[in-house]
Amino acid sequence: METAKICKYCAKKLTGRTDKKFCNSYCRSTYHNDLLGNKTNYMRQINYLLQKNRRILATVFATTENRKAVPVNLLYLKGFSAMHYTHQLKTSKAHHYIYCYDYGYKMVGKSHVLIVQERN
């Protein structure tokens, strides 16, 4: 005797294909969102902050004349988070750059930053 298969999400009886696991697409997507939601939500939040930092650096970089150093407070006023970056680079001249994808910055003194764009 074969046991009736039930939906993994709502426990309704399944009809149709023998390998069916969910009764509809809502149950399938909700099941997977519940299963992976907390893990991917954290990554989604971090990616949002990284993209926001990159957008801020790109905007300030585009509006700065002659690539001069700008006050670091300008970045913070726009919502920049210094804790979130993709990578760091130390040059042979002992300069330390912090990057958000292709835009980076280095401290100039205590209150200014020089923003740079990495070229591929």
Buried (B, 14 or more C-beta within 10 A) or exposed (E): EEEEBBBBBEEEEBEEEEEEBBBEEEBBEBBBEEEEEEEEEEEEEEEEBBEBBBBBBBBBBEEBEEEEBBEBEBBEEBEBBEEBBBEEEEEEEEEEBBBBBBBBBBBBEEEBBBBBEEEE
